[in-house]
Amino acid sequence: MYRKLHPAIHQSVYAAGSQTPVFRAEGLTFGIVICNDSNYAEPAKLMAAQGATALFVPTNNGLPAKSAHPELVGEARKVDIARALENRMWVIRADVAGHNGALMSYGCSGIVDPDGKIAHEAPLHTVEVLVAEIPADPAAMVP
């Protein structure tokens, strides 16, 4: 279980967590940082130190229309590239996209490889499944 370390910027109904666990599945060791937590380097660094070679970032950038803007996608991607380069890990972000009542999201789903290169990203306002083969063996990531 992972509990968000940095709850929503203005308010949250959740208490902040304090752990940075890693998980293992099918030979892959990975960490999870939820939404705003990806803006902080320390959680990913701690997970990488525990052997994580991939970081999953579930995100919900569904915002009121006046707050939503396409620049959020670029900001999220810069963060993903930074976490990938700092820790030599894959960063996989899944975001909501489109309209939901009064909320709107441009969608910043994407996959960044350990070299900071964008492997895949969804077009703006598009719900899309992104797939990449992520080697379970960290040695396989060395160029």
Contact map, one row per residue, 1 for C-alpha under 8 A:
11100000000000000000100000000000000000000000000000000000000000000000000000000000000000000000000000000000000000000000000000000000000000000000000
11110000000000001011100000000001100000000000000000000000000000000000000000000000000000000000000000000000000000000000000000000000000000000000000
11111000000000011110000000000000010000000000000000000000000000000000000000000000000000000000000000000000000000000000000000000000000000000000000
01111110000000011000000000000000110010000000000000000000000000000000000000000000000000000000000000000000000000000000000000000000000000000000000
00111110000000011110000000000000000010000000000000000000000000000000000000000000000000000000000000000000000000000000000000000000000000000000000
00011111100000011000000000000000000110000000000000000000000000000000000000000000000000000000000000000000000000000000000000000000000000000000000
00011111101101110000000000000000000110000000000000000000000000000000000000000000000000000000000000000000000000000000000000000000000000000000000
00000111111100000000000000000000000100000000000000000000000000000000000000000000000000000000000000000000000000000000000000000000000000000000000
00000111111100000000000000000000000100000000000000000000000000000000000000000000000000000000000000000000000000000000000000000000000000000000000
00000001111100000000000000000000000000000000000000000000000000000000000000000000000000000000000000000000000000000000000000000000000000000000000
00000011111110000000000000000000000000000000000000000000000000000000000000000000000000000000000000000000000000000000000000000000000000000000000
00000011111111100000000000000000000000000000000000000000000000000000000000000000000000000000000000000000000000000000000000000000000000000000000
00000000001111100000000000000000000000000000000000000000000000000000000000000000000000000000000000000000000000000000000000000000000000000000000
00000010000111110000000000000000000000000000000000000000000000000000000000000000000000000000000000000000000000000000000000000000000000000000000
00000010000111111000000000000000000000000000000000000000000000000000000000000000000000000000000000000000000000000000000000000000000000000000000
00111110000001111100000000000000000000000000000000000000000000000000000000000000000000000000000000000000000000000000000000000000000000000000000
01111100000000111110000000000000000000000000000000000000000000000000000000000000000000000000000000000000000000000000000000000000000000000000000
00101000000000011111000000000000000000000000000000000000000000000000000000000000000000000000000000000000000000000000000000000000000000000000000
01101000000000001111100000000000000000000000000000000000000000000000000000000000000000000000000000000000000000000000000000000000000000000000000
01000000000000000111110000000010000000000010011000000000000000000000000000000000000000000000000000000000000000000000000000000000000000000000000
11000000000000000011111000000010000000000000001000000000000000000000000000000000000000000000000000000000000000000000000000000000000000000000000
00000000000000000001111100001111000000000000001001110000000000000000000000000000000000000000000000000000000000000000000000000000000000000000000
00000000000000000000111110001110000000000000000000010000000000000000000000000000000000000000000000000000000000000000000000000000000000000000000
00000000000000000000011111111100000000000000000000000000000000000000000000000000000000000000000000000000000000000000000000000000000000000000000
00000000000000000000001111111000000000000000000000000000000000000000000000000000000000000000000000000000000000000000000000000000000000000000000
00000000000000000000000111110000000000000000000000000000000000000000000000000000000000000000000000000000000000000000000000000000000000010000000
00000000000000000000000111111000000000000000000000000000000000000000000000000000000000000000000000000000000000000000000000000000000000011000000
00000000000000000000000111111100000000000000000000011100000000000000000000000000000000000000000000000000000000000000000000000000000000111000000
00000000000000000000011110111110000000000000000000111100000000000000000000000000000000000000000000000000000000000000000000000000000000010000000
00000000000000000000011100011111000000000000001000111111000000000000000000000000000000000000000000000000000000000000000000000000000000000000000
00000000000000000001111000001111100000000001001100010111000000000000000000000000000000000000000000000000000000000000000000000000000000000000000
01000000000000000000010000000111110000000000000000000011110000000000000000000000000000000000000000000000000000000000000000000000000000000000000
01010000000000000000000000000011111111000011000000000011110000000000000000000000000000000000000000000000000000000000000000000000000000000000000
00110000000000000000000000000001111111000000000000000000111000000000000000000000000000000000000000000000000000000000000000000000000000000000000
00000000000000000000000000000000111111000000000000000000111100000000000000000000000000000000000000000000000000000000000000000000000000000000000
00000111100000000000000000000000111111110000000000000000001000000000000000000000000000000000000000000000000000000000000000000000000000000000000
00011110000000000000000000000000111111110010000000000000000000000000000000000000000000000000000000000000000000000000000000000000000000000000000
00000000000000000000000000000000111111111011000000000000100000000000000000000011001000000000000000000000000000000000000000000000000000000000000
00000000000000000000000000000000000111111000000000000000000000000000000000000010000000000000000000000000000000000000000000000000000000000000000
00000000000000000000000000000000000111111111000000000000000000000000000000000000000000000000000000000000000000000000000000000000000000000000000
00000000000000000000000000000000000001111111100000000000000000000000000000000000001000000000000000000000000000000000000000000000000000000000000
00000000000000000000000000000000000000011111110000000000000000000000000000000000000000000000000000000000000000000000000000000000000000000000000
00000000000000000001000000000000100011011111111000000000000000000000000000000000000000000000000000000000000000000000000000000000000000000000000
00000000000000000000000000000010100001011111111100000010000000000000000000000000001000100000000000000000000000000000000000000000000000000000000
00000000000000000000000000000000000000001111111110000000000000000000000000000000000001100000000000000000000000000000000000000000000000000000000
00000000000000000001000000000000000000000111111111000000000000000000000000000000000000000000000000000000000000000000000000000000000000000000000
00000000000000000001110000000110000000000011111111110000000000000000000000000000000000000000000000000000000000000000000000000000000000000000000
00000000000000000000000000000010000000000001111111111000000000000000000000000000000000101000000000000000000000000000000000000000000000000000000
00000000000000000000000000000000000000000000111111110000000000000000000000000000000000000000000000000000000000000000000000000000000000000000000
00000000000000000000010000000000000000000000011111110000000000000000000000000000000000000000000000000000000000000000000000000000000000000000000
00000000000000000000010000001100000000000000001111111000000000000000000000000000000000000000000000000000000000000000000000000000000000000000000
00000000000000000000011000011110000000000000001111111110000000000000000000000000000000001000000000000000000000000000000000000000000000000000000
00000000000000000000000000011100000000000000000100111110000000000000000000000000000000011100000000000000000000000000000000000000000000010100000
00000000000000000000000000011110000000000000000000011111000000000000000000000000000000001111000000000000000000000000000000000000000000000000000
00000000000000000000000000000111100000000001000000011111100000000000000000000000000000001111000000000000000000000000000000000000000000000000000
00000000000000000000000000000111100000000000000000000111110000000000000000000000000000000011110000000000000000000000000000000000000000000000000
00000000000000000000000000000001111001000000000000000011111000000000000000000000000000000011110000000000000000000000000000000000000000000000000
00000000000000000000000000000001111000000000000000000001111100000000000000000000000000000000111000000000000000000000000000000000000000000000000
00000000000000000000000000000000011100000000000000000000111110000000000000000000000000000000111100000000000000000000000000000000000000000000000
00000000000000000000000000000000001000000000000000000000011111000000000000000000000000000000001100000000000000000000000000000000000000000000000
00000000000000000000000000000000000000000000000000000000001111100001000000000000000000000000001100000001111000000000000000000000000000000000000
00000000000000000000000000000000000000000000000000000000000111110001000000000000000000000000000110110011100000000000000000000000000000000000000
00000000000000000000000000000000000000000000000000000000000011111111000000000000000000000000000000000011100000000000000000000000000000000000000
00000000000000000000000000000000000000000000000000000000000001111111000000000000000000000000000000000111000000000000000000000000000000000000000
00000000000000000000000000000000000000000000000000000000000000111111100000000000000000000000000000000111000000000000000000000000000000000000000
00000000000000000000000000000000000000000000000000000000000000111111100000000000000000000000000000000000000000000000000000000000000000000000000
00000000000000000000000000000000000000000000000000000000000000111111100000000000000000000000000000000000000000000000000000000000000000000000000
00000000000000000000000000000000000000000000000000000000000011111111110100000000000000000000000000000001110000000000000000000000000000000000000
00000000000000000000000000000000000000000000000000000000000000001111111100000000000000000000000000000000110000000000000000000000000000000000000
00000000000000000000000000000000000000000000000000000000000000000001111111000000000000000000000000000000010000000000000000010000000000000000000
00000000000000000000000000000000000000000000000000000000000000000000111111100000000000000000000000000000000000000000000000000000000000000000000
00000000000000000000000000000000000000000000000000000000000000000001111111110000000000000000000000000000010100000000000000000000000000000000000
00000000000000000000000000000000000000000000000000000000000000000000011111111000000000000000000000000000011100000000000000000000000000000000000
00000000000000000000000000000000000000000000000000000000000000000000011111111100000000000000000000000000000100000000000000000000000000000000000
00000000000000000000000000000000000000000000000000000000000000000000001111111110000000000000000000000000000000000000000000000000000000000000000
00000000000000000000000000000000000000000000000000000000000000000000000111111111000000000000000000000000000100000000000000000000000000000000000
00000000000000000000000000000000000000000000000000000000000000000000000011111111100000000000000000000000000101000000000000000000000000000000000
00000000000000000000000000000000000000000000000000000000000000000000000001111111110000000000000000000000000000000000000000000000000000000000000
00000000000000000000000000000000000001100000000000000000000000000000000000111111111000000000000000000000000000000000000000000000000000000000000
00000000000000000000000000000000000001000000000000000000000000000000000000011111111100000011100000000000000000010001000000000000000000000000000
00000000000000000000000000000000000000000000000000000000000000000000000000001111111110000010000000000000000000010001110000000000000000000000000
00000000000000000000000000000000000000000000000000000000000000000000000000000111111111000000000000000000000000000001000000000000000000000000000
00000000000000000000000000000000000001001001000000000000000000000000000000000011111111111010000000000000000000000000000000000000000000000000000
00000000000000000000000000000000000000000000000000000000000000000000000000000001111111111110000000000000000000011111000000000000000000000000000
00000000000000000000000000000000000000000000000000000000000000000000000000000000111111111000000000000000000000000111000000000000000000000000000
00000000000000000000000000000000000000000000100000000000000000000000000000000000011111110000000000000000000000000000000000000000000000000000000
00000000000000000000000000000000000000000001100100000000000000000000000000000000001111111000000000000000000000000100000000000000000000000000000
00000000000000000000000000000000000000000000000000001000000000000000000000000000001111111100000000000000000000000110000000000000000000000000000
00000000000000000000000000000000000000000000000100011110000000000000000000000000001110111110000000000000000000001100000000000000000000000000000
00000000000000000000000000000000000000000000000000001110000000000000000000000000000100011111000000000000000000111100000000000000000001000000000
00000000000000000000000000000000000000000000000000000111100000000000000000000001101100001111100000000000000000111100000000000000000000000000000
00000000000000000000000000000000000000000000000000000111100000000000000000000001000000000111110000000000000011110000000000000000000000000000000
00000000000000000000000000000000000000000000000000000001111000000000000000000001000000000011111000000000000111100000000000000000000000000000000
00000000000000000000000000000000000000000000000000000001111000000000000000000000000000000001111100000000000111000000000000000000000000000000000
00000000000000000000000000000000000000000000000000000000011110000000000000000000000000000000111110000000001110000000000000000000000000000000000
00000000000000000000000000000000000000000000000000000000001111000000000000000000000000000000011111000000111110000000000000000010000000000000000
00000000000000000000000000000000000000000000000000000000000001000000000000000000000000000000001111100001111100000000000000011110000000000000000
00000000000000000000000000000000000000000000000000000000000000000000000000000000000000000000000111110001111000000000000000001110000000000000000
00000000000000000000000000000000000000000000000000000000000001000000000000000000000000000000000011111111100000000000000000000000000000000000000
00000000000000000000000000000000000000000000000000000000000001000000000000000000000000000000000001111111000000000000000000000000000000000000000
00000000000000000000000000000000000000000000000000000000000000000000000000000000000000000000000000111111000000000000000000000000000000000000000
00000000000000000000000000000000000000000000000000000000000000011000000000000000000000000000000000111111000000000000000000000000000000000000000
00000000000000000000000000000000000000000000000000000000000001111000000000000000000000000000000000111111100000000000000000000000000000000000000
00000000000000000000000000000000000000000000000000000000000011111001000000000000000000000000000011111111110000000000000000000000000000000000000
00000000000000000000000000000000000000000000000000000000000011100001100000000000000000000000000111100011111000000000000000001000000000000000000
00000000000000000000000000000000000000000000000000000000000010000001110110000000000000000000000111000001111100000000000000011100000000000000000
00000000000000000000000000000000000000000000000000000000000010000000000010000000000000000000001111000000111110000000000001111110000000000000000
00000000000000000000000000000000000000000000000000000000000000000000000111011000000000000000111110000000011111000000000011010000000000000000000
00000000000000000000000000000000000000000000000000000000000000000000000000000000000000000001111100000000001111100000000011000000010000000000000
00000000000000000000000000000000000000000000000000000000000000000000000000001000000000000001110000000000000111110000011111000000010000000000000
00000000000000000000000000000000000000000000000000000000000000000000000000000000000000000111100000000000000011111000011110000000010100000000000
00000000000000000000000000000000000000000000000000000000000000000000000000000001100100000111000000000000000001111111111100000000000000000000000
00000000000000000000000000000000000000000000000000000000000000000000000000000000000100001110000000000000000000111111111000000000000000000000000
00000000000000000000000000000000000000000000000000000000000000000000000000000000000110111110000000000000000000011111100000000000000000000000100
00000000000000000000000000000000000000000000000000000000000000000000000000000000000110010000000000000000000000011111100000000000000000000000000
00000000000000000000000000000000000000000000000000000000000000000000000000000001110110000000000000000000000000011111110000000000000000000000000
00000000000000000000000000000000000000000000000000000000000000000000000000000000100000000000000000000000000000011111111000000000000000000000000
00000000000000000000000000000000000000000000000000000000000000000000000000000000100000000000000000000000000001111001111110000000000000000000000
00000000000000000000000000000000000000000000000000000000000000000000000000000000000000000000000000000000000001111000111110000000000100000000000
00000000000000000000000000000000000000000000000000000000000000000000000000000000000000000000000000000000000001110000011111000000011100000000000
00000000000000000000000000000000000000000000000000000000000000000000000000000000000000000000000000000000000111100000011111100000010000000000000
00000000000000000000000000000000000000000000000000000000000000000000000000000000000000000000000000000000001111000000000111110111110000000000000
00000000000000000000000000000000000000000000000000000000000000000000000000000000000000000000000000000000001000000000000011111100000000000000000
00000000000000000000000000000000000000000000000000000000000000000000010000000000000000000000000010000000011100000000000001111100000000000000000
00000000000000000000000000000000000000000000000000000000000000000000000000000000000000000000000011000000111000000000000000111110000000000000000
00000000000000000000000000000000000000000000000000000000000000000000000000000000000000000000000011000000011000000000000001111111000000000000000
00000000000000000000000000000000000000000000000000000000000000000000000000000000000000000000000111000000001000000000000001001111100000000000000
00000000000000000000000000000000000000000000000000000000000000000000000000000000000000000000000000000000000000000000000001000111110000000000000
00000000000000000000000000000000000000000000000000000000000000000000000000000000000000000000000000000000000000000000000001000011111000000000000
00000000000000000000000000000000000000000000000000000000000000000000000000000000000000000000000000000000000011100000000111000001111100000000000
00000000000000000000000000000000000000000000000000000000000000000000000000000000000000000000000000000000000000000000000100000000111110000000000
00000000000000000000000000000000000000000000000000000000000000000000000000000000000000000000000000000000000000100000001100000000011111000000000
00000000000000000000000000000000000000000000000000000000000000000000000000000000000000000000000000000000000000000000000000000000001111100000000
00000000000000000000000000000000000000000000000000000000000000000000000000000000000000000100000000000000000000000000000000000000000111110000000
00000000000000000000000000010000000000000000000000000000000000000000000000000000000000000000000000000000000000000000000000000000000011111101100
00000000000000000000000001111000000000000000000000001000000000000000000000000000000000000000000000000000000000000000000000000000000001111101000
00000000000000000000000000110000000000000000000000000000000000000000000000000000000000000000000000000000000000000000000000000000000000111111100
00000000000000000000000000000000000000000000000000001000000000000000000000000000000000000000000000000000000000000000000000000000000000111111110
00000000000000000000000000000000000000000000000000000000000000000000000000000000000000000000000000000000000000000000000000000000000000001111110
00000000000000000000000000000000000000000000000000000000000000000000000000000000000000000000000000000000000000000000000000000000000000111111111
00000000000000000000000000000000000000000000000000000000000000000000000000000000000000000000000000000000000000000100000000000000000000101111111
00000000000000000000000000000000000000000000000000000000000000000000000000000000000000000000000000000000000000000000000000000000000000000111111
00000000000000000000000000000000000000000000000000000000000000000000000000000000000000000000000000000000000000000000000000000000000000000001111
